[in-house]
């Protein structure tokens, strides 16, 4: 934990993010790098009945770390994606879990 789900992001970009972004996020959140997971979610996007390219989106599932850290992480994620997707809107959303809602091997974290 944290878990990042990437939408409309290529696998090549995801590989780069796993090497360069994760260490930065680990430092910002004071979390070990091996606690992070990064997942590319494959899918097709549609607008007005037509297939289209989606805007890059990152969904961050994590425990609350405060708004200041969240803002820093959102900026780091956006900055990491900008070189690849500067012509579109980059969206970052945080899904905050309470520790009592998160289990590892059937036990609360």
C-alpha positions, -999 to 999 in steps of 0.1 A, spaced: 0 0 0 -2 26 -17 -16 12 -50 -16 32 -82 -39 23 -110 -30 38 -143 -56 44 -170 -48 55 -206 -11 52 -198 12 30 -219 31 1 -204 64 17 -215 55 48 -195 43 27 -166 77 10 -165 95 43 -164 72 55 -136 79 24 -116 116 33 -117 115 71 -113 82 81 -97 79 54 -70 111 65 -52 99 101 -52 65 91 -38 82 69 -13 102 98 0 72 121 1 51 96 20 79 81 41 70 47 28 93 19 16 94 16 -22 85 -21 -21 52 -11 -4 40 5 -37 22 -13 -65 16 1 -99 -10 -14 -122 -18 -6 -158 -56 -9 -164 -63 -18 -200 -95 -5 -216 -111 13 -244 -125 48 -240 -156 63 -258 -170 97 -263 -202 106 -282 -205 70 -294 -170 69 -308 -138 52 -297 -112 77 -286 -80 81 -267 -86 85 -230 -70 111 -208 -43 97 -185 -57 90 -151 -40 78 -120 -61 64 -91 -42 63 -59 -55 39 -32 -39 46 1 -42 55 38 -47 91 46 -15 110 47 -29 145 50 -37 171 24 -2 185 22 14 152 13 -15 144 -10 -10 177 -29 27 169 -32 21 134 -45 -5 147 -70 20 172 -83 48 146 -85 25 122 -105 14 149 -128 50 161 -134 61 125 -141 34 121 -168 37 155 -184 66 146 -207 45 119 -223 10 134 -222 15 172 -224 -13 177 -249 -41 164 -227 -55 167 -191 -38 145 -166 -62 134 -138 -52 122 -104 -77 109 -78 -71 97 -43 -92 69 -27 -85 69 10 -90 37 30 -93 35 67 -69 9 81 -98 -11 95 -110 -15 58 -77 -30 46 -67 -66 52 -35 -86 45 -41 -124 45 -74 -119 63 -61 -97 91 -64 -59 96 -34 -39 86 
